[in-house]
Amino acid sequence: MTVAINLASKFASFEAQWTPKIIGEVNDCDVKVAKLNGAFVWHHHDEADELFLVVRGRMTMRFRDRSVEVGEGELIIVPRGVEHLPVAEDEVHVLLFEPKGTLNTGSARGERTVEDPERL
């Protein structure tokens, strides 16, 4: 059944940062929400492009050769294979679109890797 998804209530339902939650699916992609704060880890995804839509706040997407500021209501698409580092000086709420099964840490498995994201 098709229902409206209230993003504010999804974000309000959890506190954890850097732990994406699945809120839906579109074709072969997961639609995820996540709260970011601080710097993540340098990583890339060999097989997946990633779309980050900033719902609340402001973040910087660092690349090895430059940085891109992404504000509320803006999005950035990181092409597959491109090394990147998301950074948020204050808590940021993002909506993510990525192929099902994409690990949040991509090539950099470690303590921040979420193997099986919770479904909200």
C-alpha positions as CSV (number, residue, x, y, z in Angstrom):
1,M,0.0,0.0,0.0
2,T,1.3,3.5,-0.9
3,V,1.5,5.9,2.1
4,A,3.1,9.3,2.7
5,I,6.3,9.2,4.6
6,N,6.8,12.0,7.2
7,L,10.5,12.7,7.2
8,A,10.4,14.7,10.4
9,S,8.9,11.8,12.3
10,K,11.4,9.4,10.9
11,F,14.3,11.6,12.0
12,A,12.7,12.1,15.4
13,S,12.5,8.3,15.9
14,F,16.2,7.8,16.4
15,E,19.3,9.6,17.9
16,A,22.2,7.6,16.6
17,Q,24.5,9.4,14.2
18,W,26.2,7.8,11.1
19,T,23.8,4.8,11.2
20,P,21.5,5.0,8.2
21,K,17.9,3.7,8.5
22,I,15.9,2.4,5.5
23,I,12.6,4.1,5.1
24,G,11.6,2.8,1.6
25,E,12.7,1.3,-1.7
26,V,12.6,2.7,-5.2
27,N,13.3,0.1,-7.9
28,D,16.6,-1.5,-6.8
29,C,17.6,1.3,-4.4
30,D,17.1,1.9,-0.7
31,V,15.9,5.2,0.5
32,K,17.6,5.9,3.8
33,V,17.7,8.6,6.4
34,A,20.8,9.4,8.5
35,K,22.0,11.9,11.0
36,L,25.6,13.1,10.5
37,N,27.8,15.0,12.9
38,G,31.6,15.3,12.7
39,A,33.7,13.6,10.1
40,F,33.0,10.2,8.7
41,V,35.7,8.0,7.1
42,W,37.3,8.3,3.7
43,H,35.8,5.7,1.4
44,H,34.4,4.9,-2.0
45,H,31.8,2.6,-3.5
46,D,33.0,0.5,-6.5
47,E,29.6,-0.3,-7.8
48,A,27.3,2.4,-6.5
49,D,26.6,6.1,-7.0
50,E,25.2,7.8,-3.9
51,L,22.8,10.7,-3.6
52,F,22.8,12.8,-0.5
53,L,19.9,15.3,0.0
54,V,20.3,17.6,3.0
55,V,17.0,17.9,4.7
56,R,18.2,19.9,7.7
57,G,21.6,21.6,8.3
58,R,24.7,22.0,6.2
59,M,27.5,19.5,5.3
60,T,30.7,19.5,3.4
61,M,31.5,16.7,1.0
62,R,35.3,16.4,0.8
63,F,37.0,14.9,-2.2
64,R,40.8,14.4,-2.5
65,D,41.0,17.5,-4.8
66,R,38.3,19.8,-3.5
67,S,35.3,20.3,-1.1
68,V,31.7,21.0,-1.9
69,E,29.3,22.7,0.5
70,V,25.8,21.2,0.5
71,G,23.1,23.2,2.2
72,E,19.6,22.5,3.3
73,G,17.4,21.6,0.4
74,E,20.4,20.8,-1.8
75,L,21.8,17.5,-2.9
76,I,25.0,16.0,-4.1
77,I,25.6,12.9,-6.2
78,V,28.9,11.1,-5.6
79,P,29.7,8.9,-8.6
80,R,30.8,5.3,-8.0
81,G,34.5,4.9,-7.4
82,V,35.1,8.5,-6.2
83,E,36.7,8.7,-2.8
84,H,34.8,11.0,-0.5
85,L,34.5,12.1,3.2
86,P,31.2,13.6,4.5
87,V,31.7,16.2,7.2
88,A,29.1,18.0,9.3
89,E,30.1,20.7,11.8
90,D,26.7,20.4,13.5
91,E,24.1,17.7,13.2
92,V,22.8,17.3,9.7
93,H,19.8,15.2,8.5
94,V,20.2,13.6,5.1
95,L,18.1,11.5,2.8
96,L,20.2,8.9,0.9
97,F,19.4,7.0,-2.3
98,E,21.7,4.1,-3.1
99,P,21.5,0.6,-4.5
100,K,20.2,-2.1,-2.1
101,G,23.0,-3.6,0.0
102,T,25.4,-0.7,-0.3
103,L,27.5,-0.4,2.8
104,N,27.7,3.0,4.4
105,T,31.4,2.8,4.7
106,G,31.9,1.3,1.2
107,S,35.6,0.3,0.8
108,A,36.5,1.2,4.4
109,R,34.9,-1.4,6.5
110,G,35.3,-0.8,10.2
111,E,33.6,0.1,13.4
112,R,31.2,2.5,11.7
113,T,30.1,-0.1,9.1
114,V,26.3,-0.8,9.3
115,E,25.9,-4.3,7.8
116,D,22.1,-4.5,8.1
117,P,20.4,-1.1,8.4
118,E,17.3,-1.0,10.5
119,R,14.0,-0.4,8.7
120,L,11.8,2.4,10.1
